[in-house]
Amino acid sequence: MFGLVAQTCFAAGPAFPGGPGPYAVGLRIAQLYDRSRAYPNKIDLVTGLPTSGERARPLQALIW
């Protein structure tokens, strides 16, 4: 019977030649609304009552 040997190597992290650049890098999370699309329905399907509050479709954008 033959056995298989798996070899793995793990890097400490990405290496960037030349070091850090002159610009700062970051992440920003923006909560937006798409007002061209209704969400949820005008009438609540469970209660049959009109829906109140924001009806625009919520979007979350990650800006690197």
TORDOSE-919608 format. One record per residue: x, y, z of N, C-alpha, C in turn; residue in three letters; residue number from 0. Coordinates in steps of 0.001 Angstrom, whole numbers, plus 524288, in hexadecimal, padded with zeros to 5 digits. Layout:
TORDOSE-919608
X,Y,Z,X,Y,Z,X,Y,Z,ala,NUM
...
//
This chain:
TORDOSE-919608
8034A,7FB6D,80000,80000,80000,80000,8037D,804DB,80000,met,0
8020B,8089B,7FCDA,8051F,80D5D,7FC5D,8027E,811CE,7FF54,phe,1
80582,814F2,801D5,80371,81980,80497,804B0,81E7B,80197,gly,2
80168,82256,80237,80243,8275F,7FFBB,8046C,82B30,803BA,leu,3
8081B,82E3B,80212,80A63,8322D,80579,80913,8377F,8032E,val,4
806BC,83ACF,8064F,80564,84017,80499,8092C,843E5,8071A,ala,5
80B24,84760,803ED,80EB3,84B5E,805EF,80C07,850A6,8056D,gln,6
80BD0,85385,8099B,8097B,858B9,8097E,80D70,85CA6,80B72,thr,7
80D28,86144,80962,8106C,86571,80B6D,80CEB,86A2D,80C38,cys,8
80DC3,86CD9,81068,80A96,8715A,811B8,80E0A,8763A,8118D,phe,9
80C48,87A21,80EC3,80F24,87F12,80E92,80DA1,88260,81347,ala,10
81125,88596,8150F,81015,888FF,81981,80C4B,88D59,8180C,ala,11
80B8B,88E4E,81319,8081B,8926F,8113C,80A13,89449,80BF8,gly,12
80732,897AA,80967,808F4,89987,80451,80DD0,89CF2,804D5,pro,13
81149,89C61,80135,8160F,89F8B,80129,815AA,8A374,7FCB0,ala,14
81666,8A85D,7FDE5,81629,8AC71,7F9FC,81BA8,8AE97,7F922,phe,15
81DCB,8ADCC,7F480,82310,8AFD1,7F38B,8231D,8B5C9,7F3C5,pro,16
826FF,8B7F2,7F62E,8277E,8BDA1,7F664,82519,8C012,7FB3B,gly,17
82262,8BD1A,7FE7D,82017,8BF3E,8033D,81B02,8C21D,80239,gly,18
818F5,8C4BD,8062F,813FC,8C77F,8059C,81476,8CC36,80206,pro,19
8102B,8CD7A,7FF7E,81003,8D1E2,7FBE9,80ED0,8D6FB,7FEA6,gly,20
80E51,8DB36,7FBB2,80D89,8E062,7FE00,807ED,8E17D,7FFA4,pro,21
80427,8DE0F,7FE43,7FEA7,8DF1E,7FF64,7FC8E,8DB7A,80394,tyr,22
7F92C,8DD91,806CD,7F6A6,8DA66,80ACF,7F284,8D6DD,80845,ala,23
7F1D0,8D24F,80A81,7EDFD,8CE8F,8088A,7EA28,8CD76,80CEB,val,24
7E539,8CCD2,80B82,7E165,8CBB9,80F8A,7DC6F,8C97C,80D44,gly,25
7D8B0,8C8B3,81095,7D39B,8C68C,80F27,7CF65,8CA00,8118B,leu,26
7CB85,8CB4E,80E5F,7C70E,8CE4D,81045,7C226,8CB5E,80EC7,arg,27
7BE75,8CAF8,81251,7B97A,8C862,81150,7B54A,8CC95,810FD,ile,28
7B280,8CCBA,80C8D,7AE70,8D0AB,80BC1,7A91C,8CE02,80B67,ala,29
7A558,8CFFF,80E61,79FF7,8CE15,80E2E,79D03,8D1A2,80A6C,gln,30
79B11,8CF6B,80620,7986A,8D263,80216,792E7,8D049,80143,leu,31
78FA9,8D342,7FE68,78A5F,8D193,7FD1C,78973,8D255,7F74E,tyr,32
78753,8CE55,7F4C8,785E1,8CE90,7EF3F,7801C,8CFFD,7EF03,asp,33
77EF6,8D4F6,7EDFC,77990,8D6D1,7EE07,7769F,8D56E,7E90C,arg,34
77946,8D321,7E51E,77693,8D17E,7E058,773FB,8CC28,7E101,ser,35
77509,8C975,7E557,772BD,8C452,7E662,76FFB,8C467,7EBA4,arg,36
76B0C,8C2E5,7EB9E,76801,8C2C7,7F075,76921,8BDBF,7F373,ala,37
769D2,8BE57,7F89A,76ADF,8B9E5,7FBFB,76984,8BB85,8017E,tyr,38
76610,8B930,80424,76281,8B4ED,802CB,75DB0,8B6DB,7FFE0,pro,39
759CB,8B381,7FF73,754F5,8B4CF,7FCAC,75211,8B94C,7FF58,asn,40
74E85,8BBDC,7FC68,74B5E,8C01B,7FEAB,747B7,8BE0A,802E9,lys,41
745EA,8B938,80237,7425C,8B6C7,805F7,74517,8B21A,80876,ile,42
74510,8B1CE,80DA6,74749,8AD5E,8106C,74403,8A889,80F34,asp,43
74668,8A474,80D35,7438C,89FC9,80B8F,74161,89CA7,81022,leu,44
74372,89D67,814C9,74195,89A89,8195D,73CEF,89D48,81BD9,val,45
73D77,8A263,81CC5,73957,8A540,81F8B,73568,8A7C3,81BE3,thr,46
736E7,8A8CC,81703,73379,8AB78,81354,73368,8B156,8140B,gly,47
736B3,8B351,8178D,736FA,8B8EE,8189C,73B39,8BB75,81546,leu,48
73AC2,8C097,81447,73ED8,8C349,81150,74413,8C316,8142B,pro,49
7484E,8C28E,81136,74D8F,8C27F,81368,74F38,8C813,81491,thr,50
7519B,8C8E8,81917,7536D,8CE21,81A7F,75962,8CE35,81A73,ser,51
75B98,8D2DA,81A4A,76141,8D36D,81A7F,763BF,8D378,8151F,gly,52
768E1,8D2E8,81507,76BFC,8D30B,8103B,76AA4,8CE6F,80CBA,glu,53
76975,8CF92,807BE,76823,8CB65,80415,76C52,8CA96,7FFF2,arg,54
77082,8CDAE,80003,774B7,8CD07,7FC38,777EB,8C828,7FD9D,ala,55
77A14,8C59E,7F9A1,77D1E,8C0DA,7FA6B,7825F,8C23C,7FCF4,arg,56
783A4,8BFCF,80175,78893,8C108,8040F,78D2D,8BE74,80146,pro,57
7918C,8C141,80103,7965A,8BF4A,7FEA5,79AE7,8C066,80249,leu,58
79EA4,8BCE3,80271,7A359,8BDD2,80568,7A7F1,8BDA7,80197,gln,59
7AB08,8C1CF,80171,7AF7F,8C226,7FDEB,7B488,8C222,80113,ala,60
7B83F,8BECC,7FF81,7BD67,8BEAC,801E7,7C123,8C197,7FE52,leu,61
7C37F,8C5B3,8003B,7C6E7,8C908,7FD1C,7CC78,8C853,7FF1B,ile,62
7CFC3,8C61B,7FBD9,7D53A,8C536,7FD42,7D874,8C9CD,7FB8B,trp,63
//
